[in-house]
């Protein structure tokens, strides 16, 4: 089951572009500006990261973004509270929360789901919650119409069919082994892996991890239903941090980030 907003996007069957930004980087206020910018550039779904001090799936770029965000003491509850502010400013695309399980455990699964509904959040993705251990949360998400997005990786092997068949919303397909981060080259094995995943999945298959430029986007696009870009975007945001925090330079910096996002979407 998926939220109405997410179902609407998926039903259109467009090739999905899903940017990842870290809530609180470079500031909570600018996270709202960046979310609006992503939609204006053409993003279909926003993946909103919750800063966490022990991000097992993230590489150095996103780890540093989390550390910058943690300077504002941003936690899961505060991240979710940013979404209504985005909605009031005009954000209409679905928002998926990307968080590790410990913050969910600390807040409590029922509280998290209630806050997701209250704050108009459309799904949740928890990379360190194994599929086999997610049944309780997945059932509760189904009851609330809030998909728990599943991940599948080349190392999933015999679990690929099981994970893909039960995926909700969209299926996050990890393109390469290791943590997130920009990769110079795409692993050629990804194409066969995507074909295998797509054979079993009833929901769109979106590929993430390591996608950093328009050439890689163009190469992967025919083999999947959507692309997720995180580290390359976070690097761009990091490079514009000083300008974004300066009232006189902010507009130009945001415009340059928007141009970068648009270049990826239009590849």
C-alpha positions in Angstrom: 0.0 0.0 0.0 1.3 3.5 -0.7 0.2 7.0 0.2 -2.2 8.7 -2.3 0.5 11.2 -3.2 3.0 8.4 -3.9 0.5 6.3 -5.8 -0.3 9.3 -8.0 3.4 9.8 -8.9 3.9 6.1 -9.6 0.7 5.7 -11.6 2.0 8.3 -14.1 4.8 5.8 -15.0 7.3 8.6 -15.6 10.9 7.8 -15.0 11.4 8.8 -11.4 14.1 11.1 -10.2 14.6 10.9 -6.4 17.1 13.3 -4.9 18.4 12.7 -1.3 19.1 15.7 0.9 20.1 15.6 4.6 17.7 17.5 6.8 19.6 20.2 8.7 22.4 20.6 6.1 23.5 23.3 5.8 20.6 24.4 8.1 17.0 23.4 8.9 15.7 26.5 7.2 17.8 25.9 4.0 16.5 22.3 4.0 13.1 23.7 3.2 14.5 25.9 0.4 16.4 22.9 -1.0 13.3 20.7 -1.0 11.3 23.3 -2.9 14.2 23.7 -5.3 14.2 19.9 -6.0 10.6 20.0 -6.9 11.0 23.1 -9.1 13.9 21.3 -10.9 11.6 18.3 -11.7 12.1 15.8 -8.9 9.3 13.3 -8.5 9.9 12.2 -4.9 12.1 13.7 -2.2 14.2 11.4 0.0 14.8 13.3 3.3 17.7 12.1 5.4 17.7 12.0 9.2 21.2 12.8 10.5 22.6 10.0 12.6 26.0 9.6 14.3 26.6 6.0 13.2 25.4 5.8 9.6 26.5 2.3 8.5 25.3 2.6 4.9 26.7 6.0 4.2 30.0 7.0 2.8 32.2 10.0 3.9 30.2 12.6 2.0 26.8 11.9 3.6 28.5 11.2 7.0 29.9 14.8 6.9 26.5 16.1 5.9 25.0 14.3 9.0 27.6 15.8 11.2 26.9 19.3 9.9 23.2 18.7 10.5 23.8 17.4 14.0 25.3 20.7 15.0 21.7 21.9 14.9 20.7 19.0 17.1 18.2 17.8 14.5 16.5 14.5 15.4 13.9 12.3 13.7 11.0 14.2 15.2 12.4 17.5 14.2 13.1 16.3 10.7 9.5 15.2 10.3 8.3 18.6 11.6 10.1 20.3 8.6 7.8 18.6 6.1 4.6 20.6 7.0 6.7 23.8 6.6 7.7 22.6 3.1 4.0 21.8 2.3 2.9 25.3 3.4 5.6 26.7 1.1 4.1 24.7 -1.8 5.8 21.4 -1.8 3.5 18.8 -3.4 5.8 15.8 -4.2 6.0 12.8 -1.9 8.5 12.8 0.9 10.2 9.6 2.1 12.1 9.7 5.4 15.5 8.0 5.3 16.5 7.0 8.8 18.4 4.3 10.7 16.4 2.0 13.0 17.8 3.3 16.3 16.0 6.7 16.1 12.8 4.8 15.2 13.3 2.5 18.2 14.0 5.4 20.5 10.9 7.3 19.4 8.8 4.1 19.2 7.3 2.6 16.0 3.8 3.7 16.8 4.8 7.3 17.5 6.9 7.4 14.3 3.9 6.3 12.2 1.6 8.7 13.9 4.0 11.6 13.3 4.4 10.6 9.7 0.7 10.8 9.2 0.5 14.1 11.1 3.3 15.6 9.1 2.2 14.4 5.7 5.1 12.1 5.1 4.6 9.4 2.4 6.9 6.6 3.4 10.0 5.5 5.3 13.2 3.8 4.4 15.4 2.1 7.0 18.6 0.7 5.5 19.8 -1.1 8.6 16.5 -2.9 9.2 16.9 -6.3 7.5 13.9 -7.4 5.4 13.4 -10.5 7.5 13.1 -8.4 10.7 10.8 -5.8 9.3 7.6 -7.7 9.3 5.9 -6.0 12.3 6.8 -2.5 11.1 5.9 -3.4 7.5 2.4 -4.6 8.6 1.8 -1.5 10.7 2.9 0.7 7.7 0.5 -1.2 5.5 -2.3 -0.5 7.9 -1.5 3.2 7.9 -1.1 3.4 4.1 2.6 4.4 4.6 5.0 2.1 2.7 8.2 0.8 4.2 10.5 1.0 1.3 12.6 -2.1 0.8 16.2 -2.2 -0.4 17.7 -4.9 -2.5 21.4 -5.3 -3.3 23.6 -7.5 -5.5 24.5 -9.4 -2.3 20.8 -10.2 -1.6 21.2 -13.2 -4.0 18.4 -15.7 -3.2 16.4 -13.1 -1.3 16.0 -10.9 -4.4 12.8 -12.5 -5.5 11.2 -12.5 -2.0 12.2 -8.8 -1.4 11.1 -7.6 -4.8 7.7 -9.4 -4.8 6.8 -7.8 -1.4 8.1 -4.3 -2.1 5.8 -1.4 -1.4 5.9 2.1 -3.0 9.1 1.7 -5.0 12.1 -0.7 -4.6 15.4 0.8 -3.8 18.0 -1.1 -5.8 21.6 -0.7 -4.5 23.8 -0.4 -7.6 27.1 -1.4 -6.0 28.6 -2.9 -3.0 29.9 -0.8 -0.1 28.6 2.4 1.3 27.0 5.4 -0.5 29.3 7.7 -2.4 30.3 9.0 -5.9 31.6 6.2 -8.2 33.7 7.0 -11.3 32.4 3.9 -13.1 29.2 1.9 -13.0 29.6 -1.7 -12.2 28.7 -3.5 -15.4 27.1 -6.3 -13.4 24.3 -3.9 -12.4 22.5 -4.3 -15.7 21.9 -8.0 -15.3 21.0 -7.5 -11.6 18.4 -4.9 -12.6 16.8 -7.2 -15.1 16.5 -9.9 -12.4 15.0 -7.5 -9.9 12.5 -6.1 -12.4 11.3 -9.6 -13.3 9.9 -9.9 -9.8 8.9 -6.4 -8.7 5.4 -5.0 -9.1 6.6 -1.5 -8.0 9.0 0.8 -9.7 12.7 -0.2 -9.4 14.8 2.9 -8.5 18.6 2.6 -8.5 20.9 4.4 -6.0 24.4 4.4 -4.6 27.2 6.0 -6.6 25.3 7.9 -9.3 27.1 11.2 -9.8 26.7 12.6 -13.3 24.5 12.8 -16.3 26.5 10.2 -18.3 25.8 7.6 -15.6 22.2 8.6 -15.4 21.8 8.2 -19.2 23.5 4.8 -19.1 21.3 3.4 -16.3 18.0 5.0 -17.3 16.9 2.3 -19.8 17.4 -0.5 -17.2 15.3 1.0 -14.3 12.2 3.0 -13.4 14.0 5.6 -11.4 17.2 7.0 -10.1 18.2 8.1 -6.7 21.1 10.7 -6.4 22.5 11.5 -2.9 26.3 11.9 -2.5 26.8 13.9 -5.7 24.0 16.3 -4.7 25.3 16.5 -1.1 28.8 17.4 -2.5 27.2 20.2 -4.5 25.3 21.5 -1.5 28.5 21.3 0.6 30.4 23.3 -2.0 27.8 26.0 -1.9 27.3 26.0 1.9 29.0 29.4 2.5 27.1 31.1 -0.2 23.8 29.6 0.9 24.3 30.9 4.4 25.0 34.4 3.0 21.8 36.4 2.3 23.4 38.2 -0.6 24.8 35.1 -2.3 22.1 32.6 -1.4 19.9 33.0 -4.5 22.8 32.4 -6.9 24.0 29.3 -5.0 20.5 27.8 -5.0 20.2 28.6 -8.7 23.4 26.7 -9.4 22.2 23.7 -7.4 18.9 23.7 -9.3 20.8 23.8 -12.6 22.8 20.7 -11.5 19.7 18.8 -10.5 18.0 19.7 -13.8 21.0 18.5 -15.8 20.6 15.1 -14.1 16.9 14.9 -14.6 17.1 15.9 -18.3 19.9 13.4 -19.1 
